[in-house]
Amino acid sequence: MWAAVLIAMILFLVAAPSPVAAQTLQYVSDQLEITLLAENEQQMQNMRQESALAQERLIGLEQLEGNLSRVQAEKENLLTELQNLKLVAADSLKIIEENKGLKQELEESSAKQQALIEENTRLGDESTQNWFLIGAGVLILGMLIGLTIPNIRWKKRRSSMSGMNIDF
């Protein structure tokens, strides 16, 4: 807008050649130059500020890019760790199932062992009882024989030897 006004004034002053017009022309020209210079400096200052902001944004973006790379690497590590944990969990479940089966087998074996111990004890008791009965039978038989043998009368035998009598 200033430029249009100044151009109109310059044209007016150029059309009227006089010393006052020349001085006015010089003054207007200087003012135009000062105004343009101030506008240029303001634009330059704005560009410097925009450049500084763009530099800050660039640094921020570079940091974000570095963070993104780090986060992606961490994500890959976590995914790998997750896969390993899944494998370990699967192995753990398999081990837990195997452990349950082994506990059941142990309980069955313990029950069989207890049954065998009870049967062995019973058989030992029966064996002891049988030996006791055999001993009692032998004792009774011995007593019967002992009581009956003295009551038996033995016949005397004569031997062909010169008249010896042998008693049994």
ABEGO torsion letter per residue (X at the ends): XAAAAAAAAAAAAAABBBAAAAAAAAAAAAAAAAAAAAAAAAAAAAAAAAAAAAAAAAAAAAAAAAAAAAAAAAAAAAAAAAAAAAAAAAAAAAAAAAAAAAAAAAAAAAAAAAAAAAAAAAAAAAAAAAAAAAAAAAAAAAAAAAAAAAABBBBBBBBABBGBBBBX
